[in-house]
Amino acid sequence: MHALLEPWQQGLVQRAFLELALVGLVGGALGCWVVFHGFSYSAESLAHALLPGLVGAALLVLPLVAG
């Protein structure tokens, strides 16, 4: 057990672990934000692309699915 815990007594290993933990937390949060932001951008683009078709179908008295 001493051989496993001995490296953790060094300040360099402790700081490296702290840095790795912080990068993991920030990277995870940033990655989620990037993915969700991309999803919201694609949903907004899809809504803007569908609107003219729906309006055209409504004006031509066609089923909205055709638009």
C-alpha positions as CSV (number, residue, x, y, z in Angstrom):
1,M,0.0,0.0,0.0
2,H,2.9,2.3,0.7
3,A,4.1,1.9,-2.9
4,L,0.7,3.1,-4.2
5,L,0.4,6.1,-1.9
6,E,4.0,7.3,-1.9
7,P,3.7,9.2,-5.3
8,W,0.7,11.1,-4.0
9,Q,2.9,12.7,-1.3
10,Q,4.8,14.7,-3.9
11,G,3.5,18.2,-4.6
12,L,3.9,17.8,-8.4
13,V,1.6,14.8,-8.5
14,Q,-1.0,16.5,-6.3
15,R,-1.0,19.7,-8.5
16,A,-1.1,17.5,-11.7
17,F,-4.1,15.7,-10.3
18,L,-5.8,18.9,-9.4
19,E,-5.2,20.3,-12.8
20,L,-6.5,17.2,-14.5
21,A,-9.6,17.3,-12.4
22,L,-10.3,20.9,-13.2
23,V,-9.7,20.4,-16.9
24,G,-12.1,17.4,-16.8
25,L,-14.8,19.5,-15.1
26,V,-14.4,22.5,-17.4
27,G,-14.1,20.4,-20.5
28,G,-17.2,18.4,-19.7
29,A,-19.3,21.5,-19.0
30,L,-17.9,23.2,-22.1
31,G,-18.6,20.2,-24.3
32,C,-22.2,20.0,-23.1
33,W,-22.7,23.7,-23.9
34,V,-21.2,23.3,-27.4
35,V,-23.5,20.3,-28.1
36,F,-26.6,21.9,-26.8
37,H,-25.8,25.2,-28.6
38,G,-25.4,23.3,-31.8
39,F,-28.7,21.5,-31.3
40,S,-30.5,24.8,-30.6
41,Y,-28.9,26.4,-33.7
42,S,-30.0,23.4,-35.9
43,A,-33.5,23.5,-34.5
44,E,-33.8,27.2,-35.1
45,S,-32.5,26.7,-38.7
46,L,-35.0,24.0,-39.2
47,A,-37.9,26.1,-38.0
48,H,-36.9,29.0,-40.3
49,A,-36.6,26.6,-43.2
50,L,-40.1,25.1,-42.6
51,L,-42.0,28.3,-42.2
52,P,-42.2,29.3,-45.9
53,G,-43.3,25.8,-46.9
54,L,-46.1,25.8,-44.2
55,V,-47.3,29.2,-45.2
56,G,-47.3,28.2,-48.9
57,A,-49.2,25.0,-48.1
58,A,-51.8,27.0,-46.1
59,L,-52.3,29.6,-48.8
60,L,-52.7,26.9,-51.5
61,V,-55.1,25.0,-49.2
62,L,-52.9,21.9,-49.2
63,P,-52.2,19.7,-46.2
64,L,-49.4,21.2,-44.1
65,V,-47.3,18.1,-44.4
66,A,-47.1,18.9,-48.1
67,G,-45.5,22.2,-47.2
